[in-house]
Amino acid sequence: MFGISFSKVLLLVAVVAAIWFGFRWFQRWEKERRERSEREEEGSRLGRDASARSDDRQTEVMTACRICGTYVAQGARSCGRPRCPFPG
């Protein structure tokens, strides 16, 4: 009745593995939840700061370089490539 058999050892290993992996999953879930709440708090704090400075920000018009295809700000300097259309 209380003898050790292969099926009992296998069941014991399965139970221990289930508890182990369940515990690890719970720790990972808790860490992600904590990080998500910290990011949300940081975002809301930054959002409040940004809304106070929203009038200070301006957008810049970007144009594609005819030679290399990258987008650069208007009035940018030469990238150093031959035939670069921007002044050096």
HTML snippet that shows the backbone in 3Dmol.js (N, CA, C, O; Angstrom):
<script src="https://3Dmol.org/build/3Dmol-min.js"></script>
<div id="view" style="width:600px;height:400px;position:relative"></div>
<script>
const pdb = `
ATOM      1  N   MET A   1       0.803  -1.192   0.000  1.00  0.00           N
ATOM      2  CA  MET A   1       0.000   0.000   0.000  1.00  0.00           C
ATOM      3  C   MET A   1       0.851   1.263   0.000  1.00  0.00           C
ATOM      4  O   MET A   1       0.593   2.182  -0.777  1.00  0.00           O
ATOM      5  N   PHE A   2       1.858   1.318   0.859  1.00  0.00           N
ATOM      6  CA  PHE A   2       2.716   2.502   0.916  1.00  0.00           C
ATOM      7  C   PHE A   2       4.044   2.287   0.207  1.00  0.00           C
ATOM      8  O   PHE A   2       4.990   3.040   0.437  1.00  0.00           O
ATOM      9  N   GLY A   3       4.132   1.309  -0.623  1.00  0.00           N
ATOM     10  CA  GLY A   3       5.361   1.028  -1.353  1.00  0.00           C
ATOM     11  C   GLY A   3       5.580   2.054  -2.449  1.00  0.00           C
ATOM     12  O   GLY A   3       4.642   2.686  -2.935  1.00  0.00           O
ATOM     13  N   ILE A   4       6.828   2.203  -2.821  1.00  0.00           N
ATOM     14  CA  ILE A   4       7.176   3.149  -3.877  1.00  0.00           C
ATOM     15  C   ILE A   4       7.055   2.435  -5.217  1.00  0.00           C
ATOM     16  O   ILE A   4       7.705   1.418  -5.459  1.00  0.00           O
ATOM     17  N   SER A   5       6.222   2.981  -6.067  1.00  0.00           N
ATOM     18  CA  SER A   5       6.083   2.421  -7.400  1.00  0.00           C
ATOM     19  C   SER A   5       6.397   3.511  -8.418  1.00  0.00           C
ATOM     20  O   SER A   5       6.436   4.694  -8.077  1.00  0.00           O
ATOM     21  N   PHE A   6       6.619   3.116  -9.652  1.00  0.00           N
ATOM     22  CA  PHE A   6       6.960   4.055 -10.713  1.00  0.00           C
ATOM     23  C   PHE A   6       5.848   5.075 -10.935  1.00  0.00           C
ATOM     24  O   PHE A   6       6.128   6.253 -11.158  1.00  0.00           O
ATOM     25  N   SER A   7       4.595   4.640 -10.878  1.00  0.00           N
ATOM     26  CA  SER A   7       3.482   5.560 -11.113  1.00  0.00           C
ATOM     27  C   SER A   7       3.368   6.597 -10.006  1.00  0.00           C
ATOM     28  O   SER A   7       3.001   7.742 -10.271  1.00  0.00           O
ATOM     29  N   LYS A   8       3.681   6.210  -8.754  1.00  0.00           N
ATOM     30  CA  LYS A   8       3.629   7.173  -7.649  1.00  0.00           C
ATOM     31  C   LYS A   8       4.757   8.201  -7.779  1.00  0.00           C
ATOM     32  O   LYS A   8       4.545   9.389  -7.534  1.00  0.00           O
ATOM     33  N   VAL A   9       5.931   7.755  -8.156  1.00  0.00           N
ATOM     34  CA  VAL A   9       7.052   8.677  -8.355  1.00  0.00           C
ATOM     35  C   VAL A   9       6.755   9.620  -9.510  1.00  0.00           C
ATOM     36  O   VAL A   9       7.025  10.817  -9.418  1.00  0.00           O
ATOM     37  N   LEU A  10       6.211   9.103 -10.578  1.00  0.00           N
ATOM     38  CA  LEU A  10       5.856   9.918 -11.732  1.00  0.00           C
ATOM     39  C   LEU A  10       4.789  10.951 -11.368  1.00  0.00           C
ATOM     40  O   LEU A  10       4.870  12.101 -11.799  1.00  0.00           O
ATOM     41  N   LEU A  11       3.798  10.550 -10.584  1.00  0.00           N
ATOM     42  CA  LEU A  11       2.766  11.485 -10.135  1.00  0.00           C
ATOM     43  C   LEU A  11       3.356  12.566  -9.235  1.00  0.00           C
ATOM     44  O   LEU A  11       2.989  13.736  -9.347  1.00  0.00           O
ATOM     45  N   LEU A  12       4.269  12.180  -8.344  1.00  0.00           N
ATOM     46  CA  LEU A  12       4.915  13.141  -7.464  1.00  0.00           C
ATOM     47  C   LEU A  12       5.728  14.156  -8.276  1.00  0.00           C
ATOM     48  O   LEU A  12       5.673  15.354  -7.997  1.00  0.00           O
ATOM     49  N   VAL A  13       6.472  13.692  -9.265  1.00  0.00           N
ATOM     50  CA  VAL A  13       7.251  14.581 -10.116  1.00  0.00           C
ATOM     51  C   VAL A  13       6.323  15.530 -10.884  1.00  0.00           C
ATOM     52  O   VAL A  13       6.633  16.714 -11.021  1.00  0.00           O
ATOM     53  N   ALA A  14       5.206  15.033 -11.380  1.00  0.00           N
ATOM     54  CA  ALA A  14       4.262  15.869 -12.115  1.00  0.00           C
ATOM     55  C   ALA A  14       3.657  16.943 -11.218  1.00  0.00           C
ATOM     56  O   ALA A  14       3.499  18.085 -11.649  1.00  0.00           O
ATOM     57  N   VAL A  15       3.318  16.600  -9.988  1.00  0.00           N
ATOM     58  CA  VAL A  15       2.733  17.574  -9.049  1.00  0.00           C
ATOM     59  C   VAL A  15       3.761  18.643  -8.691  1.00  0.00           C
ATOM     60  O   VAL A  15       3.445  19.833  -8.679  1.00  0.00           O
ATOM     61  N   VAL A  16       4.992  18.221  -8.398  1.00  0.00           N
ATOM     62  CA  VAL A  16       6.043  19.189  -8.055  1.00  0.00           C
ATOM     63  C   VAL A  16       6.322  20.102  -9.249  1.00  0.00           C
ATOM     64  O   VAL A  16       6.483  21.309  -9.068  1.00  0.00           O
ATOM     65  N   ALA A  17       6.382  19.555 -10.458  1.00  0.00           N
ATOM     66  CA  ALA A  17       6.625  20.374 -11.651  1.00  0.00           C
ATOM     67  C   ALA A  17       5.481  21.360 -11.876  1.00  0.00           C
ATOM     68  O   ALA A  17       5.726  22.514 -12.228  1.00  0.00           O
ATOM     69  N   ALA A  18       4.238  20.925 -11.678  1.00  0.00           N
ATOM     70  CA  ALA A  18       3.093  21.821 -11.851  1.00  0.00           C
ATOM     71  C   ALA A  18       3.144  22.966 -10.848  1.00  0.00           C
ATOM     72  O   ALA A  18       2.870  24.114 -11.198  1.00  0.00           O
ATOM     73  N   ILE A  19       3.489  22.660  -9.618  1.00  0.00           N
ATOM     74  CA  ILE A  19       3.591  23.715  -8.596  1.00  0.00           C
ATOM     75  C   ILE A  19       4.739  24.658  -8.943  1.00  0.00           C
ATOM     76  O   ILE A  19       4.589  25.876  -8.841  1.00  0.00           O
ATOM     77  N   TRP A  20       5.877  24.111  -9.350  1.00  0.00           N
ATOM     78  CA  TRP A  20       7.048  24.924  -9.684  1.00  0.00           C
ATOM     79  C   TRP A  20       6.757  25.872 -10.852  1.00  0.00           C
ATOM     80  O   TRP A  20       7.013  27.072 -10.762  1.00  0.00           O
ATOM     81  N   PHE A  21       6.218  25.322 -11.951  1.00  0.00           N
ATOM     82  CA  PHE A  21       5.935  26.166 -13.113  1.00  0.00           C
ATOM     83  C   PHE A  21       4.796  27.139 -12.844  1.00  0.00           C
ATOM     84  O   PHE A  21       4.802  28.249 -13.377  1.00  0.00           O
ATOM     85  N   GLY A  22       3.835  26.756 -12.042  1.00  0.00           N
ATOM     86  CA  GLY A  22       2.767  27.675 -11.662  1.00  0.00           C
ATOM     87  C   GLY A  22       3.296  28.835 -10.845  1.00  0.00           C
ATOM     88  O   GLY A  22       2.877  29.976 -11.039  1.00  0.00           O
ATOM     89  N   PHE A  23       4.207  28.556  -9.940  1.00  0.00           N
ATOM     90  CA  PHE A  23       4.804  29.609  -9.125  1.00  0.00           C
ATOM     91  C   PHE A  23       5.620  30.564  -9.992  1.00  0.00           C
ATOM     92  O   PHE A  23       5.540  31.781  -9.821  1.00  0.00           O
ATOM     93  N   ARG A  24       6.408  30.016 -10.926  1.00  0.00           N
ATOM     94  CA  ARG A  24       7.195  30.859 -11.824  1.00  0.00           C
ATOM     95  C   ARG A  24       6.291  31.712 -12.708  1.00  0.00           C
ATOM     96  O   ARG A  24       6.573  32.890 -12.927  1.00  0.00           O
ATOM     97  N   TRP A  25       5.204  31.128 -13.219  1.00  0.00           N
ATOM     98  CA  TRP A  25       4.272  31.888 -14.042  1.00  0.00           C
ATOM     99  C   TRP A  25       3.662  33.029 -13.230  1.00  0.00           C
ATOM    100  O   TRP A  25       3.533  34.144 -13.734  1.00  0.00           O
ATOM    101  N   PHE A  26       3.289  32.762 -11.984  1.00  0.00           N
ATOM    102  CA  PHE A  26       2.689  33.793 -11.145  1.00  0.00           C
ATOM    103  C   PHE A  26       3.678  34.917 -10.878  1.00  0.00           C
ATOM    104  O   PHE A  26       3.296  36.087 -10.906  1.00  0.00           O
ATOM    105  N   GLN A  27       4.937  34.592 -10.622  1.00  0.00           N
ATOM    106  CA  GLN A  27       5.944  35.632 -10.398  1.00  0.00           C
ATOM    107  C   GLN A  27       6.127  36.501 -11.643  1.00  0.00           C
ATOM    108  O   GLN A  27       6.211  37.725 -11.535  1.00  0.00           O
ATOM    109  N   ARG A  28       6.189  35.878 -12.824  1.00  0.00           N
ATOM    110  CA  ARG A  28       6.342  36.631 -14.077  1.00  0.00           C
ATOM    111  C   ARG A  28       5.125  37.526 -14.317  1.00  0.00           C
ATOM    112  O   ARG A  28       5.274  38.679 -14.721  1.00  0.00           O
ATOM    113  N   TRP A  29       3.929  37.005 -14.071  1.00  0.00           N
ATOM    114  CA  TRP A  29       2.710  37.787 -14.244  1.00  0.00           C
ATOM    115  C   TRP A  29       2.689  38.978 -13.287  1.00  0.00           C
ATOM    116  O   TRP A  29       2.317  40.086 -13.673  1.00  0.00           O
ATOM    117  N   GLU A  30       3.088  38.743 -12.046  1.00  0.00           N
ATOM    118  CA  GLU A  30       3.116  39.819 -11.050  1.00  0.00           C
ATOM    119  C   GLU A  30       4.131  40.891 -11.442  1.00  0.00           C
ATOM    120  O   GLU A  30       3.852  42.081 -11.292  1.00  0.00           O
ATOM    121  N   LYS A  31       5.301  40.494 -11.939  1.00  0.00           N
ATOM    122  CA  LYS A  31       6.324  41.450 -12.354  1.00  0.00           C
ATOM    123  C   LYS A  31       5.829  42.291 -13.527  1.00  0.00           C
ATOM    124  O   LYS A  31       6.014  43.508 -13.534  1.00  0.00           O
ATOM    125  N   GLU A  32       5.199  41.654 -14.525  1.00  0.00           N
ATOM    126  CA  GLU A  32       4.670  42.391 -15.676  1.00  0.00           C
ATOM    127  C   GLU A  32       3.567  43.355 -15.256  1.00  0.00           C
ATOM    128  O   GLU A  32       3.493  44.473 -15.765  1.00  0.00           O
ATOM    129  N   ARG A  33       2.719  42.934 -14.340  1.00  0.00           N
ATOM    130  CA  ARG A  33       1.645  43.800 -13.857  1.00  0.00           C
ATOM    131  C   ARG A  33       2.225  45.017 -13.145  1.00  0.00           C
ATOM    132  O   ARG A  33       1.752  46.138 -13.332  1.00  0.00           O
ATOM    133  N   ARG A  34       3.256  44.791 -12.325  1.00  0.00           N
ATOM    134  CA  ARG A  34       3.892  45.881 -11.590  1.00  0.00           C
ATOM    135  C   ARG A  34       4.570  46.854 -12.560  1.00  0.00           C
ATOM    136  O   ARG A  34       4.447  48.069 -12.405  1.00  0.00           O
ATOM    137  N   GLU A  35       5.294  46.318 -13.572  1.00  0.00           N
ATOM    138  CA  GLU A  35       5.957  47.175 -14.552  1.00  0.00           C
ATOM    139  C   GLU A  35       4.949  47.963 -15.378  1.00  0.00           C
ATOM    140  O   GLU A  35       5.178  49.131 -15.691  1.00  0.00           O
ATOM    141  N   ARG A  36       3.830  47.327 -15.732  1.00  0.00           N
ATOM    142  CA  ARG A  36       2.797  48.014 -16.499  1.00  0.00           C
ATOM    143  C   ARG A  36       2.211  49.170 -15.703  1.00  0.00           C
ATOM    144  O   ARG A  36       1.994  50.252 -16.248  1.00  0.00           O
ATOM    145  N   SER A  37       1.953  48.950 -14.417  1.00  0.00           N
ATOM    146  CA  SER A  37       1.383  50.027 -13.610  1.00  0.00           C
ATOM    147  C   SER A  37       2.397  51.156 -13.426  1.00  0.00           C
ATOM    148  O   SER A  37       2.018  52.327 -13.392  1.00  0.00           O
ATOM    149  N   GLU A  38       3.696  50.811 -13.307  1.00  0.00           N
ATOM    150  CA  GLU A  38       4.713  51.854 -13.198  1.00  0.00           C
ATOM    151  C   GLU A  38       4.802  52.663 -14.486  1.00  0.00           C
ATOM    152  O   GLU A  38       4.955  53.884 -14.439  1.00  0.00           O
ATOM    153  N   ARG A  39       4.707  51.985 -15.658  1.00  0.00           N
ATOM    154  CA  ARG A  39       4.727  52.710 -16.930  1.00  0.00           C
ATOM    155  C   ARG A  39       3.516  53.612 -17.071  1.00  0.00           C
ATOM    156  O   ARG A  39       3.631  54.730 -17.572  1.00  0.00           O
ATOM    157  N   GLU A  40       2.352  53.136 -16.634  1.00  0.00           N
ATOM    158  CA  GLU A  40       1.143  53.957 -16.721  1.00  0.00           C
ATOM    159  C   GLU A  40       1.255  55.179 -15.824  1.00  0.00           C
ATOM    160  O   GLU A  40       0.851  56.276 -16.208  1.00  0.00           O
ATOM    161  N   GLU A  41       1.806  54.989 -14.623  1.00  0.00           N
ATOM    162  CA  GLU A  41       1.991  56.127 -13.726  1.00  0.00           C
ATOM    163  C   GLU A  41       2.982  57.112 -14.321  1.00  0.00           C
ATOM    164  O   GLU A  41       2.762  58.322 -14.264  1.00  0.00           O
ATOM    165  N   GLU A  42       4.078  56.609 -14.894  1.00  0.00           N
ATOM    166  CA  GLU A  42       5.073  57.468 -15.520  1.00  0.00           C
ATOM    167  C   GLU A  42       4.468  58.200 -16.716  1.00  0.00           C
ATOM    168  O   GLU A  42       4.707  59.392 -16.907  1.00  0.00           O
ATOM    169  N   GLY A  43       3.685  57.480 -17.520  1.00  0.00           N
ATOM    170  CA  GLY A  43       3.056  58.098 -18.681  1.00  0.00           C
ATOM    171  C   GLY A  43       2.071  59.180 -18.300  1.00  0.00           C
ATOM    172  O   GLY A  43       2.015  60.230 -18.941  1.00  0.00           O
ATOM    173  N   SER A  44       1.293  58.933 -17.259  1.00  0.00           N
ATOM    174  CA  SER A  44       0.329  59.953 -16.852  1.00  0.00           C
ATOM    175  C   SER A  44       1.044  61.163 -16.270  1.00  0.00           C
ATOM    176  O   SER A  44       0.599  62.296 -16.451  1.00  0.00           O
ATOM    177  N   ARG A  45       2.158  60.926 -15.567  1.00  0.00           N
ATOM    178  CA  ARG A  45       2.922  62.043 -15.023  1.00  0.00           C
ATOM    179  C   ARG A  45       3.554  62.835 -16.157  1.00  0.00           C
ATOM    180  O   ARG A  45       3.536  64.066 -16.145  1.00  0.00           O
ATOM    181  N   LEU A  46       4.119  62.123 -17.146  1.00  0.00           N
ATOM    182  CA  LEU A  46       4.703  62.819 -18.288  1.00  0.00           C
ATOM    183  C   LEU A  46       3.639  63.519 -19.114  1.00  0.00           C
ATOM    184  O   LEU A  46       3.884  64.594 -19.662  1.00  0.00           O
ATOM    185  N   GLY A  47       2.455  62.916 -19.209  1.00  0.00           N
ATOM    186  CA  GLY A  47       1.360  63.532 -19.937  1.00  0.00           C
ATOM    187  C   GLY A  47       0.953  64.856 -19.323  1.00  0.00           C
ATOM    188  O   GLY A  47       0.669  65.822 -20.032  1.00  0.00           O
ATOM    189  N   ARG A  48       0.929  64.894 -18.006  1.00  0.00           N
ATOM    190  CA  ARG A  48       0.603  66.158 -17.327  1.00  0.00           C
ATOM    191  C   ARG A  48       1.678  67.194 -17.587  1.00  0.00           C
ATOM    192  O   ARG A  48       1.371  68.364 -17.817  1.00  0.00           O
ATOM    193  N   ASP A  49       2.965  66.767 -17.550  1.00  0.00           N
ATOM    194  CA  ASP A  49       4.059  67.699 -17.814  1.00  0.00           C
ATOM    195  C   ASP A  49       4.032  68.178 -19.263  1.00  0.00           C
ATOM    196  O   ASP A  49       4.254  69.358 -19.535  1.00  0.00           O
ATOM    197  N   ALA A  50       3.760  67.262 -20.192  1.00  0.00           N
ATOM    198  CA  ALA A  50       3.757  67.621 -21.609  1.00  0.00           C
ATOM    199  C   ALA A  50       2.599  68.547 -21.940  1.00  0.00           C
ATOM    200  O   ALA A  50       2.745  69.445 -22.769  1.00  0.00           O
ATOM    201  N   SER A  51       1.452  68.343 -21.307  1.00  0.00           N
ATOM    202  CA  SER A  51       0.320  69.214 -21.605  1.00  0.00           C
ATOM    203  C   SER A  51       0.592  70.635 -21.128  1.00  0.00           C
ATOM    204  O   SER A  51       0.065  71.593 -21.694  1.00  0.00           O
ATOM    205  N   ALA A  52       1.402  70.773 -20.102  1.00  0.00           N
ATOM    206  CA  ALA A  52       1.749  72.111 -19.635  1.00  0.00           C
ATOM    207  C   ALA A  52       2.700  72.791 -20.619  1.00  0.00           C
ATOM    208  O   ALA A  52       2.701  74.017 -20.728  1.00  0.00           O
ATOM    209  N   ARG A  53       3.522  71.996 -21.347  1.00  0.00           N
ATOM    210  CA  ARG A  53       4.489  72.566 -22.281  1.00  0.00           C
ATOM    211  C   ARG A  53       4.055  72.410 -23.726  1.00  0.00           C
ATOM    212  O   ARG A  53       4.868  72.654 -24.618  1.00  0.00           O
ATOM    213  N   SER A  54       2.851  72.027 -24.002  1.00  0.00           N
ATOM    214  CA  SER A  54       2.448  71.698 -25.363  1.00  0.00           C
ATOM    215  C   SER A  54       2.595  72.874 -26.322  1.00  0.00           C
ATOM    216  O   SER A  54       2.788  72.657 -27.518  1.00  0.00           O
ATOM    217  N   ASP A  55       2.513  74.094 -25.845  1.00  0.00           N
ATOM    218  CA  ASP A  55       2.638  75.246 -26.726  1.00  0.00           C
ATOM    219  C   ASP A  55       4.080  75.489 -27.134  1.00  0.00           C
ATOM    220  O   ASP A  55       4.326  76.172 -28.128  1.00  0.00           O
ATOM    221  N   ASP A  56       5.045  74.945 -26.387  1.00  0.00           N
ATOM    222  CA  ASP A  56       6.452  75.161 -26.680  1.00  0.00           C
ATOM    223  C   ASP A  56       6.941  74.289 -27.835  1.00  0.00           C
ATOM    224  O   ASP A  56       7.956  74.609 -28.453  1.00  0.00           O
ATOM    225  N   ARG A  57       6.257  73.220 -28.131  1.00  0.00           N
ATOM    226  CA  ARG A  57       6.723  72.278 -29.135  1.00  0.00           C
ATOM    227  C   ARG A  57       6.278  72.707 -30.533  1.00  0.00           C
ATOM    228  O   ARG A  57       5.167  73.199 -30.731  1.00  0.00           O
ATOM    229  N   GLN A  58       7.177  72.506 -31.493  1.00  0.00           N
ATOM    230  CA  GLN A  58       6.870  72.820 -32.868  1.00  0.00           C
ATOM    231  C   GLN A  58       7.261  71.623 -33.729  1.00  0.00           C
ATOM    232  O   GLN A  58       8.155  70.853 -33.378  1.00  0.00           O
ATOM    233  N   THR A  59       6.587  71.484 -34.842  1.00  0.00           N
ATOM    234  CA  THR A  59       6.938  70.400 -35.756  1.00  0.00           C
ATOM    235  C   THR A  59       7.877  70.921 -36.816  1.00  0.00           C
ATOM    236  O   THR A  59       7.886  72.112 -37.128  1.00  0.00           O
ATOM    237  N   GLU A  60       8.671  70.017 -37.367  1.00  0.00           N
ATOM    238  CA  GLU A  60       9.608  70.375 -38.409  1.00  0.00           C
ATOM    239  C   GLU A  60       9.223  69.669 -39.688  1.00  0.00           C
ATOM    240  O   GLU A  60       8.849  68.497 -39.659  1.00  0.00           O
ATOM    241  N   VAL A  61       9.305  70.351 -40.794  1.00  0.00           N
ATOM    242  CA  VAL A  61       8.974  69.759 -42.073  1.00  0.00           C
ATOM    243  C   VAL A  61      10.185  68.962 -42.553  1.00  0.00           C
ATOM    244  O   VAL A  61      11.305  69.473 -42.582  1.00  0.00           O
ATOM    245  N   MET A  62       9.950  67.709 -42.926  1.00  0.00           N
ATOM    246  CA  MET A  62      11.018  66.832 -43.389  1.00  0.00           C
ATOM    247  C   MET A  62      10.844  66.605 -44.888  1.00  0.00           C
ATOM    248  O   MET A  62       9.726  66.502 -45.392  1.00  0.00           O
ATOM    249  N   THR A  63      11.958  66.530 -45.578  1.00  0.00           N
ATOM    250  CA  THR A  63      11.919  66.250 -47.010  1.00  0.00           C
ATOM    251  C   THR A  63      12.832  65.066 -47.309  1.00  0.00           C
ATOM    252  O   THR A  63      13.837  64.861 -46.628  1.00  0.00           O
ATOM    253  N   ALA A  64      12.476  64.289 -48.330  1.00  0.00           N
ATOM    254  CA  ALA A  64      13.281  63.126 -48.707  1.00  0.00           C
ATOM    255  C   ALA A  64      14.433  63.577 -49.587  1.00  0.00           C
ATOM    256  O   ALA A  64      14.253  64.385 -50.498  1.00  0.00           O
ATOM    257  N   CYS A  65      15.608  63.054 -49.313  1.00  0.00           N
ATOM    258  CA  CYS A  65      16.788  63.333 -50.133  1.00  0.00           C
ATOM    259  C   CYS A  65      16.624  62.593 -51.461  1.00  0.00           C
ATOM    260  O   CYS A  65      16.266  61.415 -51.478  1.00  0.00           O
ATOM    261  N   ARG A  66      16.885  63.282 -52.566  1.00  0.00           N
ATOM    262  CA  ARG A  66      16.744  62.653 -53.881  1.00  0.00           C
ATOM    263  C   ARG A  66      17.820  61.603 -54.130  1.00  0.00           C
ATOM    264  O   ARG A  66      17.626  60.708 -54.953  1.00  0.00           O
ATOM    265  N   ILE A  67      18.937  61.696 -53.440  1.00  0.00           N
ATOM    266  CA  ILE A  67      20.057  60.779 -53.677  1.00  0.00           C
ATOM    267  C   ILE A  67      19.950  59.526 -52.808  1.00  0.00           C
ATOM    268  O   ILE A  67      19.961  58.408 -53.324  1.00  0.00           O
ATOM    269  N   CYS A  68      19.849  59.708 -51.499  1.00  0.00           N
ATOM    270  CA  CYS A  68      19.874  58.539 -50.605  1.00  0.00           C
ATOM    271  C   CYS A  68      18.492  58.137 -50.100  1.00  0.00           C
ATOM    272  O   CYS A  68      18.336  57.018 -49.613  1.00  0.00           O
ATOM    273  N   GLY A  69      17.486  59.001 -50.196  1.00  0.00           N
ATOM    274  CA  GLY A  69      16.126  58.646 -49.812  1.00  0.00           C
ATOM    275  C   GLY A  69      15.790  58.851 -48.352  1.00  0.00           C
ATOM    276  O   GLY A  69      14.641  58.650 -47.960  1.00  0.00           O
ATOM    277  N   THR A  70      16.748  59.243 -47.534  1.00  0.00           N
ATOM    278  CA  THR A  70      16.440  59.477 -46.127  1.00  0.00           C
ATOM    279  C   THR A  70      15.747  60.818 -45.964  1.00  0.00           C
ATOM    280  O   THR A  70      15.942  61.733 -46.763  1.00  0.00           O
ATOM    281  N   TYR A  71      14.950  60.921 -44.938  1.00  0.00           N
ATOM    282  CA  TYR A  71      14.248  62.163 -44.659  1.00  0.00           C
ATOM    283  C   TYR A  71      15.115  63.044 -43.772  1.00  0.00           C
ATOM    284  O   TYR A  71      15.648  62.598 -42.756  1.00  0.00           O
ATOM    285  N   VAL A  72      15.244  64.298 -44.174  1.00  0.00           N
ATOM    286  CA  VAL A  72      16.041  65.256 -43.415  1.00  0.00           C
ATOM    287  C   VAL A  72      15.229  66.529 -43.247  1.00  0.00           C
ATOM    288  O   VAL A  72      14.297  66.787 -44.009  1.00  0.00           O
ATOM    289  N   ALA A  73      15.586  67.318 -42.250  1.00  0.00           N
ATOM    290  CA  ALA A  73      14.893  68.579 -42.000  1.00  0.00           C
ATOM    291  C   ALA A  73      15.261  69.573 -43.094  1.00  0.00           C
ATOM    292  O   ALA A  73      16.362  69.533 -43.644  1.00  0.00           O
ATOM    293  N   GLN A  74      14.332  70.457 -43.399  1.00  0.00           N
ATOM    294  CA  GLN A  74      14.616  71.485 -44.388  1.00  0.00           C
ATOM    295  C   GLN A  74      15.743  72.357 -43.863  1.00  0.00           C
ATOM    296  O   GLN A  74      15.773  72.722 -42.688  1.00  0.00           O
ATOM    297  N   GLY A  75      16.657  72.681 -44.746  1.00  0.00           N
ATOM    298  CA  GLY A  75      17.804  73.491 -44.343  1.00  0.00           C
ATOM    299  C   GLY A  75      18.917  72.648 -43.742  1.00  0.00           C
ATOM    300  O   GLY A  75      19.832  73.194 -43.125  1.00  0.00           O
ATOM    301  N   ALA A  76      18.862  71.325 -43.907  1.00  0.00           N
ATOM    302  CA  ALA A  76      19.884  70.452 -43.348  1.00  0.00           C
ATOM    303  C   ALA A  76      21.181  70.592 -44.126  1.00  0.00           C
ATOM    304  O   ALA A  76      21.203  71.100 -45.247  1.00  0.00           O
ATOM    305  N   ARG A  77      22.252  70.135 -43.514  1.00  0.00           N
ATOM    306  CA  ARG A  77      23.563  70.178 -44.149  1.00  0.00           C
ATOM    307  C   ARG A  77      23.775  68.937 -44.989  1.00  0.00           C
ATOM    308  O   ARG A  77      23.013  67.973 -44.910  1.00  0.00           O
ATOM    309  N   SER A  78      24.813  68.977 -45.788  1.00  0.00           N
ATOM    310  CA  SER A  78      25.147  67.875 -46.682  1.00  0.00           C
ATOM    311  C   SER A  78      25.496  66.624 -45.883  1.00  0.00           C
ATOM    312  O   SER A  78      26.106  66.698 -44.817  1.00  0.00           O
ATOM    313  N   CYS A  79      25.096  65.475 -46.422  1.00  0.00           N
ATOM    314  CA  CYS A  79      25.418  64.205 -45.766  1.00  0.00           C
ATOM    315  C   CYS A  79      26.805  63.712 -46.153  1.00  0.00           C
ATOM    316  O   CYS A  79      27.294  62.745 -45.569  1.00  0.00           O
ATOM    317  N   GLY A  80      27.451  64.353 -47.123  1.00  0.00           N
ATOM    318  CA  GLY A  80      28.787  63.988 -47.534  1.00  0.00           C
ATOM    319  C   GLY A  80      28.820  63.049 -48.717  1.00  0.00           C
ATOM    320  O   GLY A  80      29.900  62.747 -49.225  1.00  0.00           O
ATOM    321  N   ARG A  81      27.697  62.586 -49.164  1.00  0.00           N
ATOM    322  CA  ARG A  81      27.646  61.702 -50.326  1.00  0.00           C
ATOM    323  C   ARG A  81      27.807  62.528 -51.606  1.00  0.00           C
ATOM    324  O   ARG A  81      27.450  63.705 -51.642  1.00  0.00           O
ATOM    325  N   PRO A  82      28.335  61.914 -52.628  1.00  0.00           N
ATOM    326  CA  PRO A  82      28.471  62.642 -53.905  1.00  0.00           C
ATOM    327  C   PRO A  82      27.073  63.033 -54.416  1.00  0.00           C
ATOM    328  O   PRO A  82      26.116  62.273 -54.268  1.00  0.00           O
ATOM    329  N   ARG A  83      26.973  64.183 -54.996  1.00  0.00           N
ATOM    330  CA  ARG A  83      25.734  64.732 -55.576  1.00  0.00           C
ATOM    331  C   ARG A  83      24.663  64.980 -54.522  1.00  0.00           C
ATOM    332  O   ARG A  83      23.479  64.978 -54.857  1.00  0.00           O
ATOM    333  N   CYS A  84      25.025  65.192 -53.280  1.00  0.00           N
ATOM    334  CA  CYS A  84      24.037  65.496 -52.239  1.00  0.00           C
ATOM    335  C   CYS A  84      23.411  66.852 -52.564  1.00  0.00           C
ATOM    336  O   CYS A  84      24.129  67.822 -52.807  1.00  0.00           O
ATOM    337  N   PRO A  85      22.058  66.927 -52.570  1.00  0.00           N
ATOM    338  CA  PRO A  85      21.413  68.162 -52.975  1.00  0.00           C
ATOM    339  C   PRO A  85      21.420  69.255 -51.902  1.00  0.00           C
ATOM    340  O   PRO A  85      21.049  70.395 -52.181  1.00  0.00           O
ATOM    341  N   PHE A  86      21.831  68.924 -50.704  1.00  0.00           N
ATOM    342  CA  PHE A  86      21.802  69.907 -49.627  1.00  0.00           C
ATOM    343  C   PHE A  86      23.140  70.627 -49.546  1.00  0.00           C
ATOM    344  O   PHE A  86      24.188  70.035 -49.802  1.00  0.00           O
ATOM    345  N   PRO A  87      23.100  71.924 -49.185  1.00  0.00           N
ATOM    346  CA  PRO A  87      24.348  72.707 -49.125  1.00  0.00           C
ATOM    347  C   PRO A  87      25.252  72.181 -48.003  1.00  0.00           C
ATOM    348  O   PRO A  87      24.774  71.712 -46.970  1.00  0.00           O
ATOM    349  N   GLY A  88      26.534  72.268 -48.225  1.00  0.00           N
ATOM    350  CA  GLY A  88      27.525  71.744 -47.293  1.00  0.00           C
ATOM    351  C   GLY A  88      27.819  72.699 -46.229  1.00  0.00           C
ATOM    352  O   GLY A  88      28.637  72.415 -45.354  1.00  0.00           O
TER     353      GLY A  88
END
`;
const viewer = $3Dmol.createViewer("view");
viewer.addModel(pdb, "pdb");
viewer.setStyle({}, {cartoon: {color: "spectrum"}});
viewer.zoomTo();
viewer.render();
</script>
